[in-house]
């Protein structure tokens, strides 16, 4: 039996699963973020070592590991993390692969089948992978350049709309009060200074998005922002589908708090995708991203999960913290 380690690292937490090459989960572990954009090399190495030791336990050598991490965007990013991982004694002799966390989300969500994943949370992007391995990324350029349709984008659009309402450049609506009452302000013009403070980061701004969604049923300006967000995300999907699958059928999963927020946004998004990309079918994820990383680790050894292996992983997925 070969032993493989799958690691899924997001912005705040990291999950690890050790499994054999027939899909039996041997152990699990959780740890702090190992996003290479957020932490220096020594912190990353220490956290990774602790996570690997916790996951390995007494199970012996790990044959292959797949690290699916947020913050890995380029081949240089992956090479840097791979070099760091090779310095971890618990991974000595292990075949190590590193890639973006969307790979694990897609691999797990579609149980290894080709398809697409739409990421719509604080940021936004769409990734498609064809059967022969061809990839296409659409979006994912971060907030300064893009993130169109994301929760952060939606919140920024709401703030922009509210300040225009304050100036009289747009008709007043409830969106104005939503934004200006969000922060403790002595007067409206204090908003500019308040938004420049360190505590108003991307996550803090994006937290406004659920309130914009709730307001959309009664406020026309909020409704317009929400509709534009759904359109932007659907266009990510349509472009990716066209690049990878042409007009042929394809499957799509959602990941991220906005895409999976439920009514009213999720049904609106699905409907808009159906309009722009009618050959795309939105499906529910079958396995969590960390098990997608396990599947990718198996692949690196030349092992492709068969039906019985996938059934074992599905049966055990509910026990993963």
Residue pairs with C-beta under 8 A, 6 or more apart in sequence:
1 20
1 21
1 22
2 20
2 21
2 63
2 64
2 298
2 301
2 303
3 18
3 19
3 20
3 21
3 26
3 59
3 60
3 61
3 62
3 63
4 18
4 19
4 20
4 21
4 62
4 63
4 64
4 65
4 66
4 294
4 297
4 298
4 301
5 16
5 17
5 18
5 52
5 55
5 56
5 62
5 64
5 65
5 66
5 94
5 294
5 297
6 16
6 17
6 19
6 65
6 66
6 68
6 104
6 290
6 291
6 292
6 293
6 294
6 295
6 296
6 297
7 14
7 15
7 16
7 34
7 51
7 65
7 66
7 67
7 68
7 69
7 290
7 293
8 14
8 15
8 16
8 68
8 101
8 104
8 288
8 289
8 290
8 292
8 293
9 15
9 33
9 34
9 35
9 67
9 68
9 69
9 70
9 101
10 33
10 35
10 70
10 101
11 33
11 35
11 38
11 70
12 32
12 33
13 30
13 31
13 32
13 33
14 30
14 31
14 32
14 33
14 34
14 47
14 51
15 28
15 29
15 30
15 288
15 289
15 290
15 320
15 321
16 28
16 29
16 30
16 31
16 51
16 52
16 54
16 55
16 290
17 25
17 27
17 28
17 55
17 290
17 291
17 293
17 294
17 320
18 25
18 26
18 27
18 28
18 55
18 56
18 57
18 59
18 62
19 25
19 26
19 294
19 313
20 26
21 298
21 301
21 303
21 309
22 308
22 309
22 312
23 305
23 308
23 309
23 310
23 311
23 312
23 313
23 316
24 312
24 316
25 312
25 313
25 316
25 319
25 320
26 57
26 59
27 55
27 56
27 57
27 59
28 55
28 319
28 320
28 321
29 51
29 54
29 55
30 51
30 321
31 47
31 50
31 51
31 54
32 47
33 39
33 47
34 44
34 47
34 48
34 51
34 67
34 69
35 69
35 70
35 71
36 44
36 69
36 71
36 72
36 77
36 80
36 81
37 70
37 71
38 71
39 47
41 84
44 81
44 84
45 84
45 87
45 88
48 67
48 84
48 85
48 88
49 88
49 89
49 90
52 62
52 65
52 88
52 90
52 91
53 90
56 62
56 90
61 93
61 94
62 90
62 91
62 94
63 94
63 95
63 301
64 94
64 95
64 96
64 97
64 297
64 298
64 300
64 301
65 85
65 91
65 94
65 95
65 96
65 97
65 297
66 97
66 98
66 99
66 104
66 293
66 294
66 296
66 297
66 300
67 81
67 82
67 85
67 96
67 97
67 98
67 99
67 293
68 99
68 100
68 101
68 102
68 103
68 104
68 105
68 289
68 292
68 293
68 296
69 81
69 98
69 99
69 100
69 101
70 100
70 101
71 77
72 78
72 81
72 98
72 99
72 100
72 101
73 100
73 140
77 98
78 98
78 99
79 98
81 98
82 96
82 97
82 98
85 91
85 96
85 98
86 96
95 300
95 301
97 296
97 297
97 300
99 296
100 127
101 289
102 117
102 119
102 125
102 127
102 255
103 127
103 129
103 292
103 296
104 289
104 290
104 292
104 293
104 296
105 117
105 119
105 253
105 255
105 285
105 289
105 292
106 115
106 116
106 117
106 127
106 129
106 253
106 292
107 292
107 293
107 295
107 296
108 285
108 286
108 287
108 288
108 289
108 290
108 291
108 292
108 293
108 295
109 115
109 117
109 253
109 255
109 283
109 285
109 286
109 287
109 289
109 292
110 251
110 253
110 283
110 285
110 286
111 286
111 287
111 295
111 305
111 310
112 295
112 299
112 304
112 305
112 310
113 251
114 129
114 130
114 131
114 244
114 250
115 128
115 129
115 250
115 251
115 252
115 253
116 126
116 127
116 128
116 129
116 237
116 240
116 241
116 244
116 250
116 251
116 252
116 253
116 280
117 126
117 127
117 252
117 253
117 254
117 255
118 124
118 125
118 126
118 233
118 236
118 237
118 252
118 253
118 254
118 255
118 256
118 259
119 125
119 126
119 127
119 139
119 140
119 255
119 256
119 259
120 149
120 150
120 151
120 233
120 254
120 255
120 256
120 258
120 259
120 269
121 150
121 151
121 206
121 255
121 256
121 257
121 258
121 259
122 147
122 150
122 151
122 152
122 202
122 203
122 206
122 256
122 257
123 140
123 142
123 143
123 147
123 150
123 152
123 202
123 256
124 139
124 140
124 146
124 147
124 148
124 149
124 150
124 153
124 232
124 233
124 236
124 256
125 137
125 138
125 139
125 140
125 236
126 137
126 138
126 139
126 233
126 236
126 237
126 239
126 240
127 135
127 136
127 137
127 138
127 140
127 240
128 135
128 136
128 138
128 240
128 241
128 243
128 244
128 245
128 250
129 135
129 244
130 244
130 245
134 244
135 244
136 240
136 243
136 244
137 240
138 236
138 239
138 240
138 243
139 146
139 147
139 148
139 236
140 146
141 147
143 150
143 152
143 153
143 202
147 153
148 229
148 232
148 233
148 236
149 228
149 229
149 230
149 231
149 232
149 233
149 236
150 206
150 229
150 256
150 258
151 206
151 207
151 209
151 210
151 257
151 258
152 202
152 205
152 206
152 209
153 229
153 232
154 206
154 208
154 209
154 212
154 213
154 225
154 226
154 229
154 258
155 205
155 206
155 207
155 208
155 209
155 212
156 205
157 225
157 228
157 229
158 175
158 178
158 179
158 208
158 209
158 212
158 222
158 225
159 179
159 191
159 195
159 205
159 208
161 170
161 175
161 179
161 221
161 225
162 175
162 176
162 178
162 179
162 180
163 179
163 191
164 170
165 171
165 172
165 173
165 175
165 176
165 221
166 176
166 180
166 188
170 221
173 219
173 220
173 221
173 222
174 215
174 218
174 219
174 222
175 212
175 215
175 219
175 221
175 222
178 208
178 211
178 212
178 215
178 222
179 191
179 208
180 188
180 191
182 208
182 211
183 191
183 194
183 195
183 200
184 194
185 191
185 194
194 200
195 205
209 258
210 261
212 222
212 225
212 226
213 222
213 226
213 261
213 264
213 265
215 222
216 222
216 223
216 225
216 226
216 264
217 223
217 264
226 264
226 265
226 268
227 268
229 258
229 265
230 265
230 268
230 269
230 272
231 272
233 259
233 269
233 272
233 273
234 269
234 272
234 273
234 275
234 276
234 277
235 276
237 252
237 273
237 276
237 277
237 280
238 273
238 276
238 277
238 280
241 250
241 252
241 277
241 279
241 280
242 277
244 250
245 279
247 279
248 279
249 279
249 280
249 281
250 279
250 280
250 281
251 280
251 281
251 282
251 283
252 273
252 280
252 281
252 282
252 283
253 282
253 283
253 284
253 285
254 260
254 266
254 269
254 282
255 285
255 289
258 265
259 265
259 266
259 269
260 266
270 282
273 280
273 282
274 280
286 310
286 314
287 295
287 310
287 313
287 314
287 317
288 317
288 320
290 320
291 313
291 317
291 320
294 313
295 305
295 313
298 304
298 305
305 313
